[in-house]
Amino acid sequence: MRLATAGTVPNLAVRETKALQPEKTLAQQTSVIIVAYNSGHFLDECIASIRRTEPEVEIVVVDSASTDGAVDRVAADFSSVRVVRSKKNLGFGEGSNLGAERARGKYLAFLNPDTVVAPGWLNPLVGALRDRPATGLTTSKVLQMDEPDIVSACGLELHCSGLALARGHGRHRDAFVDSEKVAAISGAAFAIRKDVFLALGGFDGDFFLYMEDIDISLRARVAGYSLLCVPSSVVYHDYTLHFGPRKTFYQERNRYLVLLKSLRWRSLLVLLPALLLSEVVTWGFVFFREKKNLSNKLEAYRWITAHWPAIMEKRMRVQALRRVRDRDLIAQSASRIPYEQTGTGPLAWMARLVFDPLFWVLQNLALLLMWW
């Protein structure tokens, strides 16, 4: 038997020293990323709530060419916050990518600047990623800031046509207690392992606004990861549904991008009747609610056509990640559209009565035809 030489003794000592070192807490392994664009007083309140609950966590604020001085106030009031400046407004996705690039954490937690976190929000959110390797992203129970017993979103529901709306919106907070798999995370409050974020290619910067969370969620599911809503992680969001002059353009264009990148061609073919029906629904919404911005839908079509080669390159990268059948993705999608989230009254009632049964039939017919 060989005896240890003098040169091997320091290695044993190093191993013993490492064994005695305490393991880093989840907060110490996590970077919280917030993209700020003229976020006003909300940003200060968000940062303050994080520091009260998790003083050890790294906070990275991306200043996306703000002009209201909010980020400067945060930099002055919270010396430990890392501020990353951009000379132009990058949008949520590209701003988040910049923050992730500078973040040091093993885990990345993303928050909207108009959120406030509850005590104990971080550990269950990040702990689920640590304890469940097959889980790629986790999302919080997001409650209304002005009505803290009312759900804003517990993840998102993804319709078979690519439409997406908040899961559980308007329900009582007690309706969601146990952790559950969801079709998509809410971009207002979610976490992801940094290695998974990088493997997925981060956010798609072309989205700029709306549906970035749907896109990264579906790409993660294509790659074989599950998504989890963790209701024990509570975040309050100052959210009010509104439709700006460009919202329909971004939402519709980005919906087409999500579908074109993530689903196989034959899946899109068998889903074509449902997709055409969704065009009837969305055109109807634009006509009755957004008539002054009618051109947004047409512009969405034009953008997709003009950028077709670039979209196909993105599609190739997403398909290279594939580990899951499209049939499994569509089976987890909803056939019902919660019209009450976009409006109430006779039109919403009629839409529910007419379109929901049709979507149910078309989705199930598509599933019968799918084996891939």
Secondary structure, DSSP 4 states (H G I P E B T S, - for coil): -PPPPGGGHHHHHHHHHHHHSPPPPTGGGEEEEEEESS-THHHHHHHHHHHHH-TTSEEEEEEES--SSHHHHHHHH-TT-EEEEESS--HHHHHHHHHHHH---SEEEEE-TTEEEPTT-HHHHHHHHHH-TTEEEEEEEEEESSSTTBEEESSEEEBTTS-EEETTTTSBGGG--S-EE-SB--TTEEEEEHHHHHHTTS--GGG-SSSHHHHHHHHHHHTT-EEEEEEEEEEEE-------TTHHHHHHHHHHHHHHHHS-HHHHHHTHHHHHHHHHHHHHHHHHH-GGGTHHHHHHHHHHHHTHHHHHHHHHHHHTT--S-HHHHHHTSBS---GGGT--SHHHHHHHHHHHHHHHHHHHHHHHH---
